[in-house]
Amino acid sequence: MRITDPPPDRASAGMPYLASRKQPPAPGEQIAVPTTVLWPEHDPLFPRDWSDRLDEFFSDISIRFIDGAGHFAPLEYPAEFAAAIRAALDRTRGPETARRGDH
């Protein structure tokens, strides 16, 4: 594959640039694992408007937007990040298992 568009301004932005050009799989070939994505508001590498394509790649996805966060959302908003992990566990394992503390 040859990329003829101009490269992104920042070298570290190269991978997201290539990912934005990726073609989605056929519906039956999407990732079927329940997936939760935390999407920060001010991430310079992954703009929020890219989130509109995630359902093309995942058949069971939940997107949680974190307002005010940058690229390092887990460090900037650890309580919100931990709450999202707990919610994802509740969703996949069932709230009763998660409440018992089984890991």
N, C-alpha and C positions, 0 to 999 in steps of 0.2 A: 504494500500500500504506500502510495506516495502522497505526502501532504504538500499542497502547493500554496495554501493560505499562509499569510505571514505568521511567524511564531508569536506566542503571547509575549507581553512586555516583561514578565518575570520568568526566569528559568524554572522556578518551582511550580509555576502554573501550567507547565507543559502537559502533565498527566491529565488534569481536569479538562484541558483543551481537547485532548484526544478523546477522552471519555464522552465529551459532549457531542462528538461526531459518530459515536458507536450506534450501530443499528440494533434495535431490540430483537429479542428472540421471538419465535412463534409463540402464541399464547400457551400451548401445551408444554413448552420448554422453559417457561419462566421459573425462577427460583420459588419454590413452594413453601419453604420454611417460614413460619411467622417471623416477621422482621419489624423492628421498631427503629426508626431513624430520628435522631435528634438533630434538627437543622437550626443552626444559629442565625441570628439576624444579620450580623456584620462580618461574615466570613469572606475574606478577599479571594480565597481560592475556589470556594463553592458558593456562588451567588444563589440566593434563595429562589430565584426564578427557575433554576435547574430542577427544583424538586418536582416540577410538574411532569417529569418523565419517569419517575421511579416506578409507578404502577405499570409501566411497559416492561419492566424487568423482574418485578416481584408480583406474585399472585395474591399474597397476603401481607400487606404492608400497612403500617401505622406511622404517620409522620407527626412529630411534635415539634413545633417551632419554639425556639427559646429566644424571646425578645431581649435585646441588649447584649447578647453574647457574641463573641468573636470566634476565631478559629479554634480556640482552646476552651470550648464550652464546659468540659468536665472540671477544669481548674477554675474557671470563672464563676460557674454556678453549680457547685458540687451537690447541694441539696436537691436541686431540680434534676440533676443527672441521676442521683441515687433513686429518687422517686420514680423516674422513668424506667429504671431497671426493675424496681419492685413491681410496677404496673405491668411491664412486659412479662415478668415471671408469673404474676397472677393470671395474665391472659393465656399463657401457654400451659401452665401447670394446674391452674384452677385456684381460686382464692382460698379454699379450705386447706389445701396442701401448703400453700405459702404461709398461712396464718399459724399452722402448727410448727413452723420453723424447720420442716424437713428440707434438707439440702442434698 
